Amino acid sequence: MPDSTMGMMIVLVAYLIIIAGAVHSMTRKITVAGSRLTQKNIFKEDSIRIIPESKIYICQNIQSLYFLYRHYNYSIKIVNPNQMLKINANVNNADDLYHLVAQLEQTVVLPVLIERFIDKGSIQMDDSLSMNKTGLSYKNKTYSYDKLSAIELKNGHLHLMANGKLWQSSVLVLPVANIPNLRTFMTLLNQNEMADHQAA
């Protein structure tokens, strides 16, 4: 087969893949009814209900290269005990969708986890991340509040800061996309850190 024909076939296949992706994106519809999220396209429909046991992971990331190229990495992953749904949200309605999901976390997940934390004095966010009234643990390493100088959210990451000999440095940098129920986590973290500093 001549090289020119092979080249045309490669271009045609790539073009068809792009068209298929565009059709899939345009026909994808995401709806929120009560505490249930449904993702539907021309091929299938998936839905999941946000419950107190849900772990909600949100990624909102825009990467730019000298203002010439922008890559949008927007996604929501909801994990229930026996179910998981990942939504690659369309950037045109992503902010509205994230706001709705954040509201559901605040009304469904947050009150229950706060009550559990008050009762037990600790909470397991996922397999790697947990916290109690004196600090938090990530991958079996503990970070005590009294050893931290600041806790910051910036550039899509959680930074735990500590004072060094010369300057303040990060002792843990964790992508917020890896933190389940971020609003709940930050609410508990801020309350515990404040209580620990007041006690000190």
C-alpha positions in Angstrom: 0.0 0.0 0.0 1.5 3.4 -1.0 2.6 5.7 1.9 0.1 8.3 0.8 -2.9 5.9 1.1 -1.7 4.8 4.5 -1.4 8.4 5.6 -4.9 9.2 4.4 -6.3 6.2 6.3 -4.5 7.3 9.5 -6.0 10.8 9.1 -9.4 9.4 8.5 -9.3 7.2 11.5 -8.2 10.1 13.7 -10.9 12.3 12.3 -13.6 9.6 13.0 -12.3 9.3 16.6 -12.5 13.0 17.1 -16.1 13.1 15.7 -17.1 10.2 17.9 -15.7 12.0 21.0 -17.5 15.2 20.0 -20.8 13.4 19.6 -20.3 11.6 22.9 -19.6 14.9 24.6 -22.5 16.7 23.0 -25.0 14.0 23.8 -23.9 13.6 27.4 -26.4 15.0 29.9 -26.0 15.2 33.6 -29.0 15.8 35.9 -29.4 16.2 39.6 -32.7 15.2 41.2 -32.8 15.4 45.0 -29.6 13.6 46.1 -29.3 11.5 42.9 -26.9 12.3 40.0 -27.6 10.8 36.6 -25.2 10.7 33.7 -26.8 9.9 30.4 -25.6 9.6 26.8 -26.7 7.9 23.6 -25.1 4.6 24.8 -26.1 4.3 28.5 -27.4 5.8 31.7 -25.7 5.7 35.1 -26.9 7.2 38.3 -25.8 7.3 42.0 -27.3 8.7 45.1 -25.2 10.8 47.5 -25.5 9.3 51.0 -23.7 10.0 54.3 -21.2 7.2 53.4 -20.4 8.7 50.0 -16.9 9.8 49.3 -16.9 12.7 46.8 -13.7 13.5 44.9 -13.7 16.7 42.8 -11.0 17.8 40.3 -11.1 21.3 38.9 -7.9 21.8 37.0 -6.9 24.0 34.1 -3.4 23.7 32.7 -2.0 26.3 30.4 1.1 26.5 28.3 2.1 30.1 27.6 -1.6 31.0 27.1 -1.5 29.0 23.8 -2.9 25.7 25.0 -5.4 25.1 27.8 -6.3 21.6 29.0 -9.4 21.3 31.2 -9.4 18.4 33.6 -12.8 18.6 35.3 -14.2 15.6 37.0 -16.4 14.3 39.8 -16.0 10.9 41.3 -18.6 9.6 43.8 -17.8 6.4 45.6 -20.4 4.5 47.6 -19.9 1.2 49.5 -20.9 -0.9 46.5 -21.0 1.6 43.7 -18.9 4.2 41.9 -19.7 6.9 39.3 -17.2 9.1 37.6 -18.4 12.2 35.7 -16.2 14.0 33.3 -18.1 17.2 33.4 -18.5 19.5 30.4 -16.7 22.7 31.2 -19.7 24.8 30.1 -21.8 23.6 33.0 -19.1 22.3 35.3 -19.2 25.2 37.8 -23.0 24.8 38.3 -22.6 21.1 38.7 -19.8 21.4 41.3 -21.9 23.9 43.2 -24.8 21.5 43.3 -22.6 18.6 44.4 -21.0 20.8 47.1 -24.4 21.7 48.4 -25.4 18.0 48.6 -22.2 17.2 50.5 -22.9 20.0 52.9 -26.5 18.8 53.6 -26.1 15.0 53.4 -22.5 14.2 54.3 -21.2 17.0 56.5 -23.8 16.8 59.4 -23.4 13.0 59.8 -19.6 13.0 59.7 -19.4 15.9 62.2 -21.7 13.9 64.6 -19.6 10.8 64.2 -16.4 12.8 64.8 -17.9 14.3 68.0 -18.9 10.8 69.2 -15.7 9.0 68.4 -13.1 11.8 68.4 -11.7 10.6 65.1 -12.7 9.9 61.6 -11.4 7.9 58.6 -11.8 9.9 55.4 -10.5 7.1 53.2 -7.8 4.3 53.3 -5.0 6.8 53.4 -6.4 9.9 55.2 -7.7 10.2 58.8 -8.0 12.8 61.5 -8.6 13.1 65.2 -8.7 16.0 67.7 -4.9 16.4 67.9 -3.8 16.0 64.2 -4.3 14.1 61.0 -2.6 11.1 59.5 -1.8 10.4 55.8 -0.3 7.1 54.8 0.5 6.1 58.4 2.4 9.4 59.0 0.9 11.7 61.7 0.9 15.5 61.6 0.1 17.1 64.9 -1.7 20.4 64.9 0.7 21.8 67.5 3.6 21.1 65.2 2.0 22.9 62.2 2.4 26.7 61.6 -0.3 26.9 58.9 -2.8 24.9 56.8 -3.3 26.3 53.3 -5.3 25.5 50.1 -3.6 26.9 47.1 -3.1 25.9 43.4 -5.3 22.8 43.8 -3.3 21.4 46.8 -3.5 21.2 50.5 -0.3 22.4 52.2 0.6 21.6 55.8 3.2 24.1 56.8 5.8 23.9 59.6 8.4 26.4 60.7 12.0 25.3 59.9 15.3 26.7 61.0 15.2 29.5 58.4 11.8 29.6 56.9 8.3 28.0 56.8 8.1 24.9 54.6 5.5 22.3 53.5 5.6 19.0 55.3 2.8 17.6 53.3 1.4 18.6 49.9 -1.7 16.7 48.9 -3.8 17.3 45.7 -7.3 18.2 46.7 -8.6 15.8 44.0 -7.3 13.0 46.3 -9.3 14.3 49.3 -12.8 12.9 49.7 -15.5 15.2 50.8 -13.2 18.2 50.7 -15.6 20.7 52.4 -16.3 18.3 55.2 -12.6 17.6 55.6 -11.7 21.3 55.7 -14.5 22.1 58.2 -13.3 19.5 60.6 -9.7 20.4 60.1 -10.2 24.1 60.7 -12.4 23.4 63.8 -9.8 21.0 65.3 -6.8 23.2 64.5 -8.6 26.2 66.1 -9.5 24.2 69.2 -6.0 22.8 69.5 -4.5 26.3 69.4 -7.0 27.7 71.9 -6.1 24.8 74.3 -2.4 25.6 73.9 
